[in-house]
Amino acid sequence: MFMLLAQDSLYRGGLGLLLTLCSLALLMTLVRALAERRAHAPPDPVKVVVEREEARIARTAGMVPSPGSFGEIELNDVDEPTAALLMAIVADDIGIPLNELRFVYVREAAGEEPAV
């Protein structure tokens, strides 16, 4: 009778071990499939913008603006009248005449003909 109980417990133990291994294999397959799907997903645009801004802040963290400096702005692919209007608005807001402001870098928008 003892042999029957021993065989029964070995059978149940083996079945439990097999069930555990199959469950782990299924879980591993599921995790791999989810990781593969997430790797091909497009990045979150908000996260990309935040990372770029954090990188820019980290680059400029040690920089001290020169006396009288009011910061900087980048205008990319902006037509000439819009850029001139923005410069005038900035000058008016800070109360400095436009001819006293220093514009470090001004370039023409790509693909446009220069004004004559």
VENRADA-V682744 format. One line per field, one symbol per residue. ss: DSSP state (@ for helix, = for strand, . for the rest). phi: phi as a letter, one per 30 degrees, with the letter a starting at -180 (. if undefined). psi: psi as a letter, one per 40 degrees, with the letter a starting at -180 (. if undefined). A space follows every 50 residues. Layout:
ss = ???
phi = ???
psi = ???
//
This chain:
ss = .@@@@@@@@@@@@@@@@@@@@@@@@@@@@@@@@@@@@@@.....@@@@@@ @@@@@@@@@....................@@@@@@@@@@@@@@@...@@@ ................
phi = .ddddddddddddddddddddddddddddddddddddddcdddddddddd dddddddddcdddcddeidcjbbccchcdddddddddddddddcicdedc dccdbbbdddicdddc
psi = dddddddddddddddddddddddddddddddddddddddeiiihdddddd dddddddddedehhiiheieaiihhhfhiddddddddddddddefhidee ihhdhhiiiheiiii.
//
